[in-house]
Amino acid sequence: MIGVNDTEEIVSGMLSVKLLNFKGEEIDSLHHSKVDCAGDSVKEFLLKPLDKLKSEATYNFGSTFIMPNGSEADLVQDGFNDRFIYAEWKTDAEDNNTKLISTSLFLCKIRDCDLEEVKISVRQGAVANALVLKTSVPVFYVFAESVLPGQFDDAGFTLLPGQEKVIFFKSANGTLIQDNFLDTVTVRHLRDSY
């Protein structure tokens, strides 16, 4: 795993990497530590061996692990279609402007994953243009759309059980958000495509 800091300033934060199943249960905590990344740099973060996966394998961004001897190990046959790796990095910020960056890594072809049926709860936030999303199982590639001209400030994210994600709608033409804003919104995710 590598981190890229393309700013001129040092960036610090906590990196957490977990192996989760598609119910959201933690199988293993792979890495958790404070990370500093100098400005204009690339830093490699070493993880402990992924012993729950294949202890001597490296991931090849497909449906296989490549073993040190060059042979391939098929993840789907070995049961890796029921889990994924979730990495989360929270920046340290002196001005209380903490940022959260996260990503998910599937261990087999996405279409082979045993994703759970999903129900995302959606409610209007404290301000008119805010939506609050919550789920009971992991949801991938979540995005919201409105029939109003504009867009939400985040899309394509992973939502985990127990998390509340707040996203904000930015109107394209200054349209005021009405009380019935929630009625104009559709929330989609990866499981919808099955």
N, C-alpha and C positions, 0 to 999 in steps of 0.2 A: 504494500500500500504506500502510495506517495501523496504528499501534500505540496501544492504549488502556491506560493505567495507572490503575486504579481504586483504588489504595492511596494512602495519604498520603505514602509514602516515594518518593524517587527510585529508579528501577530502571535498572541498567546491564547491558550485555551485548554479545555479538557477534552480529550479524545476517548470515546467509548465505542468499542466494537463488540457486537453480540451475535451469537448464532441463535435464531428464533425459529419456532415452527409456525405454520400458517394459522394457528390458533392464537399466536402471540405469546406463547410460553417460552421462557428462556431455556435453551438447551445448554449453552456454555457462554461464559464471559471470556472473550478472546483477548481483549486489551482494554485497559483503563489507566490513563495517566495524563499528567500535565504535558503540554506540547508547546514549544516555542519554535517559530519558523521565521528566520531572518528575512528582511525585505529582499525582493527580487531573487528568490531562491526556490529550490526544490528540495524537499526533505523526505527521506524514506523512513517509514515507521514500521518497525519489525513487530510482527505478531508472534505470540507463542504458537507452537505447532498446532494446526487445526486437527487435533487427534480425533475429534468427533467426526471428521471428514476423512481425510487420508493424510497420515502424518508426514509423508515425504513427497507430497504432491504440490504442484503449483497450478493455479487456476488459469485457464486459457480462454476466457470469455466466450465459451461456446457451451457445449453440453458435456465437455470432457475435462478431466484433470490430466495433466501430462506428468508422468512419473519420471524420476531421475534417469532411468534406463531408456527413456524415449517412448515407452509404450503408453497407450491411452487407457484410462479407466472410465467406463461409461457410468455416469452418475445416476441416470434414471434406473438402470438395473440394480444399482446399489442402494436405492431408496432415498436419493437426495432431492426428490421432487416434493418433499414435504417440509423443507426448511429453506432459510435464506439468511444472508449476513446483513446486519443493519449497523451502519456506522453513523455516529453523531458527534459533532464537534461544536462546543459552546465556547465562544470567544470571551476573553476577559475584557472588560471595558470599565474604565475609570468613571465614565459619565452615565453608568447604568444603562448603556445602550448595547446590551448583550445580544449577540447574533447567534442563531442556531443554524448550522448547516448539516444536512443529513443525506444519506444515500442508501439504497438497498442494492444488494447483489444477489441475483438468482443463481443457483448452483446447477441448473439444468435449463433447457430451452423453456421459455416462459409458457408456451402452450402445453408443456408437460407438467406444470406445477399443479398440485392439488390445492388450489385456492378455495377457501371457505366461502359459503354464501355470505353476502355482505348487506348490511343495513346501516347506512350512515344517518345519524340524526343531525338535522340542520335547524338552527334557530338564528334569529336576528340578534346581532350583538348589541352592545351598549350604545353604539352610534348607528345611525340609519344605514350606512353603507357597509357595515360589518356583518359577516356571517361567522357563526361558531359551528364547527364540525366535530363530531365525536363518533366513535365506532367501538364495537366489542371484539372485532378481529382485525388483523392487519389489512389495510387497503392500499393498493398501489396505483400510481399514476392518477391521482385524484385531481380533477379540475372542475371548476364551476363556470357556468355560462349564464348570461342574462339576455333577455330579448331587448333590453335597453342598450343603446350604443355605449361601448366602453369595455373594460376588462378588469379582471381581478388581479391583485398584486402578486399572487403566487399560484402556481399550477404545476401538475406533474409530480406532486409530492407523495410521500408515504405517510399514512396516518396509522398510528399504533393504538391498541386498546389503552384506555386510561388517559390518553392525551386529548386535549382540546386544541384545535387549530383554529385561529382567527385569521380570516382573509378579508381584504378590503376591496370594494368595488371602486374603480376610478372611471367616472363618467367621461365620455369622449367629447361631449359638447356642453358640459355644465348642467345637464339635466338634474334637477333635484330628485333625490331618492324619496319615494313615497312610503307610507306605512305598509303598503302591500308589496313591497320590494321582494319579499320572500317568494311571492307567487310568480315572479318573473324569472326565477332562478332554477336551473337544472344542474345537478351534480352528477358527474360521471366518473368511472374508474375502470381499471383493467378488467375486473371480473364481469363488468357489463358486456364485454366483447365476447364472452363465451357462449 
